[in-house]
Amino acid sequence: MNLAALRHPRPERVKTRIWPVFLPHQGCRWRCRFCDQHLQTGRPDQELAAIHDNLEQELAGALAAGRAPLEIGFFGGTFTALPEKWQLRFLDLAREYRERGLLTRIRCSTRPDALSAEALAGLKARGLDMVELGVQSFSDRALGASGRGHDGEAAREGCRLVADSGLTLGLHLMPGLPGATAKTFLDDVDASLAFAPATVRLYPCLVLEGTALARDLARGAYRPTSLAAALALLGLALSRFWRAGVEVIRVGLVPEEALLSRITAGPWHPALGQRAASLALYDHIRAHLAASGGRPTGLRYPARFQSEVLGWRREMLPRYQALGLGAENMRPWPETFFLLQTG
Ligand code: SF4
């Protein structure tokens, strides 16, 4: 009998709480075919001045209430294409509250083709810590068919600019874009790894009511990815990112109430992230078994990972059974590591 201790393959992370400030479509020159930030963020159109004033009041209230420090993130638009005056006003406000101890770090999301080395240096000097780039894909075909307005080289150049600026880089990828395939998505994962991002978010492409993609779907010009295919791709992507030590901080859109009723098609599932993580964890255990060449006779797993091991509605059990494991020889235990027994 052989015993092997395994760690969960997900990189250890310090949990960060982020105060999201949504600027839906602010700075966007047009709408990408799949995008509706009002639905995705649950926020209506608002003047930047109103968003800024609300934020100022909320930050003052949070400080007075003794709220624990947290990060702030400006999301939902193209932050680096806002009028410069507004980029600086938002950053100055955030920096003031960082100096007063309420905020720890400042991040924003933007498009890869709305950057320059000079602008990034200026934002960094003004207090910005991190840029989350909505790359979505590096494939010329997928970017073209999605109406992104730039090619794969521009996406790579955006990543290079952030990486070279000394700001922390985060990336967003979108499997299932029009013009994309399973291969282009997995190539996107590998291309992302080349820039060593600190974090990644994976948002499978959904068809939202009223978008250009919904019209493409209606005329038969777009076929969404099935849930099963999306889960398989997300599981593979998680495995690759985890192996490289990259934190995947989100899988799937946040289920805003207004959003759910407006999803026309696409791989939506409330437990998408958990299901993908279950697949990646299973792959890790299976790869270890394959490398050891042994026949599995038992698995102890940390109790806190029970739902991830067994999967949503215990859907992973048949896969473990195919390996020779099952309800009879897989048990939770209080340790923090997995123990795999082979005969
Ligand atoms: S995907 Fe990004 S750049 Fe495109 S419309 Fe949405 S927020 Fe704007």
Residues whose N, C-alpha, C, O or C-beta is under 5 A from the ligand:
A	BS01	SF4	C28 W30 R31 C32 C35 G76 G77 R111 G134
